[in-house]
């Protein structure tokens, strides 16, 4: 018992505050739409979270307009500027409150000069007369539009679940573009996806999320009550007799519920901790390619074979097909009667963090970017070339989470890509002589969403200012220590419970031994 108390008490005191941060940030992350309007000023955050040279995925891309003007878009929303990026105008009127509502993944200027934007919250059309964005409601509850393109008079709209077509922006009627089950599909899902929805509770919908929220509140209570139990006696000695008695009574109630919640909730607490440990590198890497059968009756057991898998696409007009990027690789699907989805034999590396650049370089070559780097890919010849180094690259189905260059976007000119955006370093020219534009103060001061701050806290990235590259070990180490705390705490509670039951049983047995007519003094 003494050893168990030691391994329960001291690790708890050391990481208790971090467990509270884990819990609070996890609850915020579980309800993004609710917390989406809340911003956090970057000046309150460590310096690494300040915008500098268009870093931190401030910009994902640009589109060139008439009159020698263009738009840039990304985490900062949408800004109009001239051809040399010297003057900027805010073009975010109409979007919902909060910087999170301005998170723009894709933009399109149609052949009739209509402007469309795909954001975290759906599809938007720009009304030039009112100078604001208007939402075009897609037939999904929470559409996240990740790509827009136009072909043969149709606008193609990709969300994480479906592809739609729209013939007229003025009279938006959406038709589902059906994708068949991929050839060779095994009907399984990624172990990473399974652990993700298990950890968040999303596996069983809103009820599951609320259950995981309850786990978060339990961890907060366990941590606070543990501090209370440890430090109260010293504090109580300095108080009056009356207050001391009240504090001691509160302490008894607190530790009672500390034991009960930790003891009876041990299974779900351990499941939550273990599942979270595998959602970040380095434990993420060995499971990234593992596939398992979807759990029946859950969100993973979906009739749509592409549920939450679609990420990006380009239209290959020469071969009348879509080339689709998914969380499980690249596929082609015909635009005519043949809608079979076939995987490409040779595929470029893409980080498990997701694709960030996917566009044509020329008729036969595509540009593919992610946190694994920037590559030139010829699907027909199966050739992959690293754009940064110029060397040939071996095909990989799953790229490393972080490569030498974490590409978060691309800037294109009239003759193709001119610069790329490195997540940490910012704007990097691909063509010698191109000047990097200065980031205006009003854009540099763009806030960070509370949800993104919670993500940085929950993953431990915010502690990189102290831990450096070792922050990557924060999640697994915290998980291991938390498991030690939970298991030792459960064993202490269980042993105490057995002792109480044994004591009660002994007392009852002694009572039965008293002779009839004899007055008990027990």
Secondary structure by P-SEA (a helix, b strand, c coil): caaaaaaacccccccaaaaaaaaaaaaaaacccccccccccccccccccccccccccccccccccccccccccccccbbbbcccccbbbbccccccccccccccccccccccbbbbbbccccbbbbbccccbbbbbcccccccccccccccccbbbbbcccbbbbbccccbbbbbbbcccccccccccccaaaaaaaaaacccccaaaaaaaaaaaaaaaaaaaaaaaaacaaaaaaaccaaaaaaaaaaaaaaaaaaaaaaaaaaaaaaaaaaaaaacccaaaaaacccccccccccccccccccccccccccccccccccccccccbbbbbbcccccbbbbbccccccccccccbbbbccccbbbbbcccccccccccccccccccccccccccccccccccccccccccccccccbbbbcccccccccccbbbbccccccccbbbbaaaaaaaaaacccccccccccccaaaaaaaaaaaaaaaaaaaaaaaaaaaaaaaaaaaaaaaaaccccccccc
